């Protein structure tokens, strides 16, 4: 009977020991979870912030790179036009032809036509290379284009061209001669303050998609191109091309279009097509156009999800290990308690013979 009582007391003592260990482990578990959660949130926030900065820098670099490439293309076309304007035969032609003259009988006609053909052969992207009279109403171009009754003043860009002193690029327009939508790079030829004619080249907009797609960006990054009035010249959504001015679209995309037309350079997180996108944009100085590069925010931050998952797994494992270590150490440190409880029970029953042998030098 006495032995059974002793075992029962020891069982209760162990129960007390287990209760203390469990409580201490539970408190530590709560503390560890709180600390790890706060630490994880801070790491997640700082990582996301750094990734956003990297995205901004990357898109700014990409939009700037595409802008530089497009600008280089226009600078090349502008150089061709300037060389044409320096051609003495073309200068003499527009100066000498009178409104009543037959341009094809002019002494400079053959040499000018030959020069136009030679220029066209140097660049396959040029659909038409031409020289036109202002008051003499003629136009000559490659591919045997020669019209003696051509009214250049009817072109949509003519009024703007009167104030130009350097090569200028027009907005896209429908050309009656080629029966296609083109854009023109042209330069007026002056004589004693009067515009005698123009030299220029016409580029098919068909070339723009090939040009924009030639820049190998990441799979999820797409580019788009706007003219100086905001007309969409290139975009993955073909329905927008030449049918939409970006500033006229409501919402974030319209605001970005307005900023691009005003000549701004920057990056924004915008809501486009029912999703968030990071959009960077830069200017094409030669043509006063602007180019944008965009990536869906979900794709841009896809790496953050894997980082977060890995971090949660590591924290859970670390938390479990810490709790296990604390539990084992607590059991070891509190091991003398059952012996003390047993001795105290015996002393309380009147038996003063038991002795405690505690080796630790702490409060125990």
C-alpha positions in Angstrom: 0.0 0.0 0.0 2.8 2.3 0.9 4.6 1.5 -2.4 1.4 2.2 -4.4 1.1 5.6 -2.6 4.7 6.4 -3.5 4.2 5.6 -7.2 1.1 7.7 -7.2 2.9 10.6 -5.8 5.7 10.2 -8.3 3.1 10.2 -11.1 1.6 13.4 -9.9 5.1 14.9 -9.6 5.9 14.0 -13.2 2.5 15.4 -14.2 3.5 18.7 -12.6 6.9 18.5 -14.4 5.2 17.9 -17.7 2.8 20.7 -17.2 5.6 23.2 -16.6 7.5 22.0 -19.6 4.4 22.2 -21.8 3.5 25.7 -20.5 7.0 27.0 -21.0 7.2 25.5 -24.5 3.8 27.0 -25.4 4.8 30.4 -24.3 8.0 30.2 -26.2 6.1 28.9 -29.2 3.9 32.0 -29.2 6.9 34.3 -28.7 8.8 32.6 -31.5 5.9 32.7 -33.9 5.4 36.4 -33.3 9.1 37.2 -33.7 9.4 35.1 -36.8 6.2 36.5 -38.3 7.4 40.1 -37.7 10.8 39.2 -39.1 9.3 37.4 -42.1 7.0 40.4 -42.9 10.0 42.8 -42.7 12.1 40.6 -45.0 9.1 40.1 -47.4 8.5 43.9 -47.5 12.2 44.8 -48.0 12.6 42.1 -50.7 9.5 43.3 -52.6 10.7 46.9 -52.4 14.1 45.9 -53.8 12.5 43.9 -56.6 10.3 46.8 -57.5 13.3 49.0 -57.7 15.0 46.4 -59.9 11.9 46.2 -62.1 11.8 50.0 -62.4 15.5 50.1 -63.4 15.1 47.2 -65.8 12.1 48.7 -67.6 13.6 52.1 -67.7 16.7 50.6 -69.3 14.7 48.6 -71.8 12.4 51.4 -72.8 15.4 53.7 -73.2 17.3 51.0 -75.2 14.3 50.6 -77.6 13.9 54.3 -77.8 17.6 54.7 -78.7 17.2 52.0 -81.4 14.1 53.6 -82.9 15.7 57.0 -82.7 18.8 55.6 -84.5 16.5 54.4 -87.3 15.0 57.8 -87.7 18.3 59.5 -87.5 19.5 57.2 -90.3 16.4 58.2 -92.5 17.0 61.9 -91.6 20.6 61.6 -92.8 19.4 60.1 -96.1 17.0 63.1 -96.6 19.7 65.6 -95.7 22.0 64.0 -98.3 19.2 64.3 -100.9 18.7 67.9 -100.0 22.4 68.5 -100.6 22.2 66.9 -104.1 22.8 69.8 -106.5 20.7 68.3 -109.3 17.7 68.1 -107.0 18.3 71.7 -105.8 18.6 73.0 -109.4 15.5 71.0 -110.4 13.2 72.5 -107.9 14.6 76.0 -108.5 14.4 75.9 -112.2 11.0 74.2 -112.9 8.2 76.7 -113.4 4.5 76.0 -112.9 3.9 75.8 -116.6 7.0 73.7 -117.4 7.1 70.0 -118.2 9.3 68.6 -115.4 10.3 65.6 -117.5 11.9 67.9 -120.1 14.0 69.6 -117.6 17.8 69.1 -118.0 18.1 67.7 -114.5 15.3 65.2 -114.8 17.3 62.1 -115.8 20.1 62.7 -113.2 17.5 63.3 -110.4 15.6 60.1 -111.3 18.9 58.2 -111.3 19.8 59.6 -107.9 16.4 58.7 -106.5 16.7 55.1 -107.7 20.2 54.9 -106.2 19.0 56.2 -102.8 16.1 53.7 -102.8 18.4 50.8 -103.4 20.4 51.7 -100.3 17.5 51.0 -97.9 14.8 48.5 -98.5 12.5 50.0 -95.9 12.0 53.1 -98.1 8.8 52.6 -100.1 9.2 55.9 -102.0 12.2 58.3 -102.4 11.0 61.6 -103.9 11.5 65.2 -104.7 8.5 67.5 -105.2 8.0 71.1 -106.3 6.1 73.5 -104.1 4.6 75.9 -106.7 5.6 73.9 -109.8 3.3 71.1 -108.7 5.3 68.1 -109.6 6.7 65.0 -107.9 9.5 62.6 -109.0 10.3 59.4 -107.3 11.9 56.0 -107.6 10.1 53.2 -109.5 9.5 55.6 -112.4 7.2 57.9 -110.4 6.8 61.2 -112.3 3.8 63.4 -112.1 3.7 66.9 -113.5 0.3 67.8 -112.0 0.9 67.0 -108.3 -0.4 69.2 -105.6 1.8 68.8 -102.6 -0.2 71.4 -100.7 -3.0 68.9 -100.3 -0.9 66.6 -98.1 -2.0 66.7 -94.4 1.5 67.7 -93.3 2.1 70.6 -95.7 1.1 73.4 -93.3 3.3 72.1 -90.6 6.2 71.7 -93.1 6.2 75.4 -93.9 7.8 76.2 -90.5 10.4 73.4 -90.6 14.1 74.1 -91.1 15.3 70.5 -90.4 14.1 67.0 -91.3 10.7 66.4 -89.9 8.6 63.3 -89.5 4.9 63.4 -90.3 2.1 61.7 -88.5 0.9 58.5 -90.3 -1.4 59.2 -93.3 -2.9 57.5 -96.2 -0.9 58.1 -99.4 -2.9 58.2 -102.6 0.1 57.2 -104.8 1.1 54.0 -102.9 -2.5 53.5 -101.6 -1.0 52.6 -98.2 -0.6 54.2 -94.8 2.9 55.7 -94.6 4.9 58.2 -92.6 7.1 60.7 -94.3 10.5 62.2 -93.5 10.9 65.4 -95.5 13.0 68.5 -95.7 12.1 71.8 -97.5 14.5 73.3 -100.0 14.7 77.1 -99.6 15.8 79.7 -102.1 16.1 83.3 -100.9 13.7 82.6 -98.0 11.1 80.9 -100.2 10.3 77.2 -100.2 10.9 75.9 -103.7 10.2 72.2 -103.0 10.7 69.2 -100.7 12.8 66.1 -100.7 11.7 63.2 -98.7 11.3 59.4 -98.1 8.1 57.5 -97.3 8.2 54.6 -94.9 5.5 51.9 -94.7 4.2 51.3 -91.2 4.4 47.6 -92.0 8.0 47.9 -91.1 7.3 49.0 -87.5 6.1 45.7 -86.1 9.2 44.0 -87.5 11.4 46.7 -86.1 9.8 46.6 -82.6 9.8 42.9 -82.4 13.5 42.7 -83.3 14.4 43.9 -79.8 14.6 40.6 -77.9 13.2 41.4 -74.5 12.1 39.0 -71.8 9.2 36.7 -72.7 6.6 38.7 -70.6 7.8 42.2 -71.6 6.0 43.9 -74.5 6.7 47.2 -76.2 4.5 49.8 -77.8 5.1 52.9 -79.9 3.2 56.3 -80.0 3.4 59.1 -82.6 3.7 62.7 -81.4 -0.1 63.1 -81.2 -0.5 59.8 -79.2 -1.6 57.6 -82.1 -0.7 54.0 -81.4 1.8 53.0 -84.1 2.7 49.6 -82.6 1.2 47.5 -79.9 0.7 43.7 -79.4 -3.1 44.5 -79.5 -3.4 45.1 -83.3 -6.9 46.6 -82.8 -5.2 49.7 -81.3 -2.8 50.3 -84.1 -3.7 53.5 -86.0 -7.2 53.2 -84.6 -6.6 54.7 -81.1 -4.9 57.6 -79.5 -3.5 56.4 -76.2 -4.3 59.7 -74.3 -8.0 59.2 -75.2 -8.3 55.9 -73.3 -9.8 56.3 -69.9 -7.9 55.3 -66.8 -4.2 54.7 -66.1 -3.3 53.9 -69.7 -4.7 57.2 -70.9 -2.7 59.1 -68.2 0.4 57.3 -69.3 -0.3 58.2 -72.9 -0.7 61.9 -72.0 2.6 61.8 -70.1 4.3 60.2 -73.1 2.9 62.8 -75.6 4.0 65.6 -73.3 7.6 64.2 -73.5 7.8 62.7 -70.0 10.2 59.9 -69.1 9.3 57.6 -66.3 7.7 54.4 -64.9 4.3 53.7 -63.4 2.4 50.8 -61.8 -0.9 50.9 -63.7 -4.1 48.9 -64.0 -4.3 47.7 -67.6 -6.6 45.0 -69.1 -7.8 43.9 -65.7 -4.3 43.5 -64.3 -1.5 45.5 -62.8 1.4 46.3 -65.1 4.7 48.1 -64.7 5.1 50.5 -67.6 8.3 52.4 -68.4 8.4 55.0 -71.2 11.0 57.1 -73.0 11.1 59.6 -75.9 12.3 59.2 -79.5 13.8 62.7 -79.9 14.3 62.7 -83.7 10.6 62.0 -84.5 9.0 63.4 -81.3 7.6 59.9 -80.8 7.6 57.9 -77.6 8.1 54.2 -76.8 6.9 52.2 -73.8 7.9 48.8 -72.3 5.5 47.0 -70.0 5.4 43.8 -67.9 2.6 42.4 -65.8 3.2 42.9 -62.1 2.4 39.3 -61.4 5.2 38.2 -63.8 7.5 40.8 -62.5 7.1 39.7 -58.9 6.8 36.0 -59.6 10.2 35.4 -57.9 8.8 36.9 -54.7 6.3 34.0 -54.3 9.1 31.4 -54.3 11.1 33.5 -51.9 8.1 33.8 -49.6 7.4 30.1 -49.7 11.0 29.2 -49.0 11.1 31.6 -46.2 7.9 30.2 -44.6 9.3 26.7 -44.9 12.6 27.7 -43.3 10.8 29.5 -40.5 8.5 26.6 -39.7 11.4 24.2 -39.6 13.5 26.6 -37.4 10.5 27.1 -35.1 10.0 23.4 -34.7 13.7 22.8 -33.9 13.7 25.6 -31.4 10.6 24.3 -29.6 12.1 20.8 -29.5 15.4 22.1 -28.2 13.7 24.2 -25.5 11.4 21.3 -24.5 14.4 18.9 -24.1 16.4 21.4 -22.2 13.5 22.3 -20.0 13.0 18.6 -19.1 16.6 18.3 -18.3 16.7 21.4 -16.1 13.5 20.5 -14.2 14.5 16.8 -13.7 15.2 17.2 -9.9 11.7 18.4 -9.2 10.1 14.9 -9.0 12.7 13.8 -6.5 12.1 16.9 -4.4 8.4 16.3 -4.4 8.8 12.7 -3.3 11.1 13.7 -0.4 8.7 16.5 0.7 5.8 14.0 0.7 7.8 11.6 2.9 8.8 14.5 5.3 5.2 15.6 5.5 4.2 12.0 6.5 6.7 12.2 9.5 9.5 10.2 7.9 12.6 12.4 8.4 15.1 10.0 7.1 15.1 10.9 3.3 18.0 13.1 2.0 18.1 15.2 -1.1 21.2 15.0 -3.4 21.0 18.0 -5.8 24.1 18.5 -7.9 23.2 21.9 -9.5 24.2 25.2 -7.9 21.3 27.3 -9.2 17.9 28.1 -7.5 17.1 24.4 -7.5 
